[in-house]
Amino acid sequence: MTGLILRNGDPRDDVALAAVHAAAFPDYFQTHMGPGFLRRFYSAFLRPGHLVVVAVSGGRIVGLVAGTDDLRRLQRDLYPPNLVPFAATFVAKVLTDRVVRRSAMSRLGHLRVAVASIFARDRTESVTVSGTGDSTMYLFSICIDPSEQGAGIAAPLLDEFKRSASAKGSKRVELTVVDDNDRAIRFYEREGWTQTKHLGTTFEYSIDL
Ligand SMILES: CC(C)(COP(=O)(O)OP(=O)(O)OC[C@H]1O[C@@H](n2cnc3c(N)ncnc32)[C@H](O)[C@@H]1OP(=O)(O)O)[C@@H](O)C(=O)NCCC(=O)NCCS
């Protein structure tokens, strides 16, 4: 790691964020949906109102944290502009990709949310989530490029994310982690996060700011 810089994400970071995500999560659904899907996914978080902090080392992005304190706004930024490419990619990948096919059923709920978010009469209304205004920052993604893992980048990156969340008015941060992701779970517990729920194959963790 050379001269780590932490900064807020910029809309032009979408391709770099997609690449870090794909390298860090090689076996996960979103990576198997392809680079175009990941770029669109991060573009939504890079829109105003959400929070992305990136770690830059040697002039390139080597880590990221992405979240939002406004789930309704995230739905609007993610689904209506991307429904057609997301649906087309999903159908094509279900036919050709084992990882996407394996989690297809559990992802159908997202498709329903996506369609509902387009037809929601008042686009400020949520179609599924219990809402915002509860002072919670929802952390959706944290990852470090594999070539830089183990160098202690995630801790200062997460600290910066928490600082920015607090400055935005959040009182806590929540995340979910797959229950067999031992390295991430060890990391969160060392960083003082508390496990609050075990839902299916995921743990929910929370930390007060
Ligand atoms: C979890 C993660 C964010 C931690 O970031 P990091 O900057 O590597 O964190 P650290 O340097 O503090 O290392 C964390 C632990 O991973 C270990 N580690 C790092 N690289 C490793 C590797 N390639 N293989 C095995 N262990 C590794 C470290 O030794 C340390 O172990 P410890 O808890 O026993 O001390 C990062 O490993 C990552 O991006 N993982 C893949 C994506 C992911 O799972 N994100 C979380 C989803 S909820």
Ligand as a Chemical Component Dictionary entry (heavy atoms), coordinates in Angstrom:
data_LIG
# 
_chem_comp.id                   LIG 
_chem_comp.type                 NON-POLYMER 
_chem_comp.pdbx_formal_charge   0 
_chem_comp.three_letter_code    LIG 
# 
loop_
_chem_comp_atom.comp_id 
_chem_comp_atom.atom_id 
_chem_comp_atom.alt_atom_id 
_chem_comp_atom.type_symbol 
_chem_comp_atom.charge 
_chem_comp_atom.model_Cartn_x 
_chem_comp_atom.model_Cartn_y 
_chem_comp_atom.model_Cartn_z 
_chem_comp_atom.pdbx_ordinal 
LIG C1  C1  C 0 -13.309 -8.144  4.721  1  
LIG C2  C2  C 0 -12.381 -7.111  4.083  2  
LIG C3  C3  C 0 -13.206 -5.870  3.712  3  
LIG C4  C4  C 0 -11.320 -6.719  5.121  4  
LIG O1  O1  O 0 -10.475 -5.744  4.538  5  
LIG P1  P1  P 0 -8.879  -5.739  4.793  6  
LIG O2  O2  O 0 -8.382  -4.375  4.475  7  
LIG O3  O3  O 0 -8.279  -6.877  4.079  8  
LIG O4  O4  O 0 -8.844  -5.957  6.376  9  
LIG P2  P2  P 0 -7.572  -6.348  7.248  10 
LIG O5  O5  O 0 -6.301  -5.948  6.573  11 
LIG O6  O6  O 0 -7.865  -5.789  8.604  12 
LIG O7  O7  O 0 -7.618  -7.936  7.262  13 
LIG C5  C5  C 0 -8.760  -8.619  7.775  14 
LIG C6  C6  C 0 -8.449  -10.071 7.994  15 
LIG O8  O8  O 0 -8.356  -10.739 6.717  16 
LIG C7  C7  C 0 -7.135  -11.465 6.660  17 
LIG N1  N1  N 0 -6.743  -11.534 5.252  18 
LIG C8  C8  C 0 -6.453  -10.532 4.453  19 
LIG N2  N2  N 0 -6.178  -10.961 3.211  20 
LIG C9  C9  C 0 -6.345  -12.286 3.245  21 
LIG C10 C10 C 0 -6.259  -13.299 2.255  22 
LIG N3  N3  N 0 -5.967  -13.009 0.984  23 
LIG N4  N4  N 0 -6.520  -14.575 2.635  24 
LIG C11 C11 C 0 -6.876  -14.857 3.899  25 
LIG N5  N5  N 0 -6.989  -13.927 4.878  26 
LIG C12 C12 C 0 -6.719  -12.657 4.538  27 
LIG C13 C13 C 0 -6.201  -10.664 7.529  28 
LIG O9  O9  O 0 -5.094  -11.437 7.939  29 
LIG C14 C14 C 0 -7.115  -10.340 8.696  30 
LIG O10 O10 O 0 -7.283  -11.529 9.451  31 
LIG P3  P3  P 0 -7.561  -11.520 11.023 32 
LIG O11 O11 O 0 -8.970  -11.059 11.190 33 
LIG O12 O12 O 0 -7.374  -12.909 11.448 34 
LIG O13 O13 O 0 -6.555  -10.555 11.615 35 
LIG C15 C15 C 0 -11.641 -7.673  2.843  36 
LIG O14 O14 O 0 -11.004 -8.865  3.213  37 
LIG C16 C16 C 0 -12.526 -7.928  1.631  38 
LIG O15 O15 O 0 -12.689 -7.061  0.774  39 
LIG N6  N6  N 0 -13.097 -9.153  1.534  40 
LIG C17 C17 C 0 -13.893 -9.526  0.341  41 
LIG C18 C18 C 0 -15.208 -8.780  0.291  42 
LIG C19 C19 C 0 -16.041 -9.024  1.545  43 
LIG O16 O16 O 0 -16.189 -10.151 2.001  44 
LIG N7  N7  N 0 -16.619 -7.916  2.065  45 
LIG C20 C20 C 0 -17.492 -7.960  3.226  46 
LIG C21 C21 C 0 -18.875 -8.317  2.792  47 
LIG S1  S1  S 0 -20.045 -8.112  4.122  48 
# 
loop_
_chem_comp_bond.comp_id 
_chem_comp_bond.atom_id_1 
_chem_comp_bond.atom_id_2 
_chem_comp_bond.value_order 
_chem_comp_bond.pdbx_ordinal 
LIG C1  C2  SING 1  
LIG C2  C3  SING 2  
LIG C2  C4  SING 3  
LIG C2  C15 SING 4  
LIG C4  O1  SING 5  
LIG O1  P1  SING 6  
LIG P1  O2  DOUB 7  
LIG P1  O3  SING 8  
LIG P1  O4  SING 9  
LIG O4  P2  SING 10 
LIG P2  O5  DOUB 11 
LIG P2  O6  SING 12 
LIG P2  O7  SING 13 
LIG O7  C5  SING 14 
LIG C5  C6  SING 15 
LIG C6  O8  SING 16 
LIG C6  C14 SING 17 
LIG O8  C7  SING 18 
LIG C7  N1  SING 19 
LIG C7  C13 SING 20 
LIG N1  C8  SING 21 
LIG N1  C12 SING 22 
LIG C8  N2  DOUB 23 
LIG N2  C9  SING 24 
LIG C9  C10 SING 25 
LIG C9  C12 DOUB 26 
LIG C10 N3  SING 27 
LIG C10 N4  DOUB 28 
LIG N4  C11 SING 29 
LIG C11 N5  DOUB 30 
LIG N5  C12 SING 31 
LIG C13 O9  SING 32 
LIG C13 C14 SING 33 
LIG C14 O10 SING 34 
LIG O10 P3  SING 35 
LIG P3  O11 DOUB 36 
LIG P3  O12 SING 37 
LIG P3  O13 SING 38 
LIG C15 O14 SING 39 
LIG C15 C16 SING 40 
LIG C16 O15 DOUB 41 
LIG C16 N6  SING 42 
LIG N6  C17 SING 43 
LIG C17 C18 SING 44 
LIG C18 C19 SING 45 
LIG C19 O16 DOUB 46 
LIG C19 N7  SING 47 
LIG N7  C20 SING 48 
LIG C20 C21 SING 49 
LIG C21 S1  SING 50 
# 
